[in-house]
């Protein structure tokens, strides 16, 4: 696994800032190609493996830094892809700093909408789950009916041979802004 010049790895989590927010670290991932990790501050509740992470745009926080992050809220209209920073690949406690996976192969937590199997027709694309209790979870983009798709919401593509049910992890190719 790669390290920064300061010796910080993608799994480093601290309560003090170790590098600039938004710093990106690219590391090899064997035959799966590179992974791009982005350094964020967790503004709220703990991130778990597979949680989809977005910018904290809540007015209550007063933060306007793109890399102050929260678990993606469930939105019926679909969460805009440009607000998704990445997907947590390890736990990051609230009030802590750490890396999340911005691009590359990693694990994504399925929500009630499930994550579909991979498909040559594009049916395997994923977005933030739109169910009300699905904070930080993902589902298949095709689950959002045309009338509800307000934004380009795709953040990745399933690499699974079968659909992945609510509460389980799916291996996906993640591609966030």
C-alpha positions as CSV (number, residue, x, y, z in Angstrom):
1,X,0.0,0.0,0.0
2,X,1.2,3.5,-0.8
3,X,2.3,6.2,1.6
4,X,2.7,10.0,1.5
5,X,6.2,11.5,1.8
6,X,5.3,12.0,5.5
7,X,4.7,8.3,5.9
8,X,0.9,8.5,6.0
9,X,-1.0,5.6,4.4
10,X,-4.7,5.5,3.2
11,X,-5.7,3.8,6.4
12,X,-4.3,6.5,8.7
13,X,-7.0,8.0,10.9
14,X,-6.2,10.8,13.4
15,X,-8.0,13.5,15.4
16,X,-5.5,16.1,14.2
17,X,-5.0,17.2,10.7
18,X,-1.9,15.6,9.1
19,X,-2.1,17.1,5.6
20,X,-4.3,19.5,3.5
21,X,-7.9,18.5,3.2
22,X,-8.5,17.3,-0.4
23,X,-5.0,15.9,-0.7
24,X,-5.1,12.9,-3.1
25,X,-2.9,9.8,-2.8
26,X,-2.7,7.3,-5.7
27,X,-1.6,3.8,-4.8
28,X,-1.4,0.6,-6.9
29,X,-4.1,-2.1,-6.4
30,X,-2.6,-5.0,-8.2
31,X,-4.4,-6.1,-11.4
32,X,-7.3,-3.8,-10.5
33,X,-5.3,-0.7,-11.4
34,X,-4.6,2.3,-9.2
35,X,-6.8,3.6,-6.4
36,X,-7.1,7.3,-5.7
37,X,-7.8,8.3,-2.1
38,X,-8.8,11.7,-0.9
39,X,-8.2,13.2,2.6
40,X,-11.3,14.4,4.4
41,X,-12.6,15.6,7.8
42,X,-15.5,13.6,9.2
43,X,-17.9,16.3,10.4
44,X,-20.5,14.0,12.1
45,X,-21.2,10.3,12.8
46,X,-18.7,7.6,12.3
47,X,-18.0,6.3,8.8
48,X,-18.1,2.5,8.3
49,X,-16.7,0.4,5.5
50,X,-18.7,0.9,2.4
51,X,-20.4,4.2,3.4
52,X,-20.9,6.7,0.6
53,X,-19.5,10.0,1.7
54,X,-20.6,13.5,0.5
55,X,-19.7,17.1,1.2
56,X,-21.2,18.5,4.4
57,X,-23.5,21.2,3.0
58,X,-25.6,21.6,6.2
59,X,-26.1,25.2,7.1
60,X,-25.8,24.3,10.8
61,X,-22.1,23.3,10.4
62,X,-21.2,26.7,8.9
63,X,-18.4,24.9,6.9
64,X,-17.9,25.7,3.3
65,X,-14.9,23.4,2.8
66,X,-15.6,20.8,0.2
67,X,-13.7,18.2,2.2
68,X,-15.7,18.4,5.4
69,X,-17.6,15.2,4.9
70,X,-20.7,13.3,6.1
71,X,-22.5,10.1,5.2
72,X,-24.5,10.7,2.0
73,X,-28.1,11.6,2.9
74,X,-30.9,9.7,1.2
75,X,-32.6,12.0,-1.4
76,X,-35.6,10.9,-3.4
77,X,-34.5,13.0,-6.3
78,X,-31.1,11.3,-6.3
79,X,-27.9,12.7,-4.8
80,X,-25.9,14.8,-7.3
81,X,-22.7,12.9,-8.3
82,X,-20.7,16.1,-8.0
83,X,-21.3,16.2,-4.2
84,X,-20.1,12.7,-3.6
85,X,-16.4,12.7,-2.4
86,X,-15.9,8.9,-2.2
87,X,-16.6,5.7,-0.3
88,X,-15.1,4.8,3.1
89,X,-13.0,1.6,3.1
90,X,-12.3,1.6,6.8
91,X,-13.9,3.2,9.9
92,X,-13.3,6.9,10.5
93,X,-14.8,8.3,13.7
94,X,-16.7,11.5,13.9
95,X,-14.3,14.5,14.4
96,X,-11.4,12.6,12.8
97,X,-9.4,12.9,9.6
98,X,-8.7,10.1,7.1
99,X,-8.8,8.9,3.5
100,X,-11.8,7.7,1.6
101,X,-11.6,6.0,-1.8
102,X,-12.4,8.4,-4.6
103,X,-11.6,6.2,-7.6
104,X,-10.8,2.5,-8.0
105,X,-12.0,-0.9,-7.0
106,X,-13.4,-1.0,-3.4
107,X,-16.4,-2.1,-1.3
108,X,-19.7,-0.2,-1.3
109,X,-22.5,-0.8,1.3
110,X,-25.9,-1.8,-0.3
111,X,-29.1,-0.1,0.8
112,X,-32.7,-1.1,0.6
113,X,-32.6,-0.5,-3.2
114,X,-29.8,-3.2,-3.5
115,X,-26.8,-3.1,-5.7
116,X,-27.4,-4.9,-9.0
117,X,-25.1,-7.4,-10.7
118,X,-22.7,-6.1,-13.3
119,X,-24.2,-5.7,-16.8
120,X,-23.0,-4.8,-20.3
121,X,-26.2,-2.7,-20.7
122,X,-25.3,-0.3,-17.8
123,X,-27.7,-1.8,-15.4
124,X,-24.9,-2.3,-12.9
125,X,-24.4,1.4,-12.3
126,X,-24.8,2.6,-8.7
127,X,-25.8,5.8,-6.9
128,X,-26.7,6.9,-3.4
129,X,-29.7,5.0,-2.0
130,X,-32.9,7.1,-2.0
131,X,-34.6,5.3,0.9
132,X,-35.2,7.5,4.0
133,X,-33.2,5.4,6.4
134,X,-30.3,4.7,4.0
135,X,-27.7,7.3,5.1
136,X,-24.4,6.4,3.4
137,X,-25.7,3.4,1.4
138,X,-25.9,2.8,-2.3
139,X,-28.3,1.2,-4.8
140,X,-28.6,0.6,-8.5
141,X,-29.2,3.7,-10.5
142,X,-31.8,2.1,-12.6
143,X,-34.0,1.8,-9.5
144,X,-34.6,5.6,-9.7
145,X,-37.4,6.1,-12.2
146,X,-37.0,8.7,-14.8
147,X,-39.3,11.1,-13.0
148,X,-37.1,11.1,-9.9
149,X,-33.7,11.5,-11.6
150,X,-33.0,15.1,-11.0
151,X,-29.2,14.9,-11.3
152,X,-26.5,12.8,-12.9
153,X,-26.2,10.5,-9.8
154,X,-23.9,7.6,-10.9
155,X,-20.9,7.1,-8.7
156,X,-19.7,3.7,-9.8
157,X,-20.3,0.3,-11.3
158,X,-20.9,-3.1,-9.7
159,X,-18.4,-5.8,-10.3
160,X,-20.6,-8.5,-8.7
161,X,-22.0,-11.5,-10.6
162,X,-25.2,-11.3,-8.5
163,X,-27.2,-8.5,-6.9
164,X,-26.1,-7.5,-3.4
165,X,-28.8,-7.1,-0.7
166,X,-29.4,-4.4,1.9
167,X,-26.7,-4.2,4.5
168,X,-24.1,-6.2,2.5
169,X,-20.9,-5.0,0.8
170,X,-20.5,-5.1,-3.0
171,X,-17.2,-4.9,-4.8
172,X,-17.5,-2.0,-7.2
173,X,-15.5,0.3,-9.4
174,X,-15.9,3.7,-7.7
175,X,-15.5,6.9,-9.8
176,X,-16.3,10.1,-7.8
177,X,-15.6,13.7,-8.7
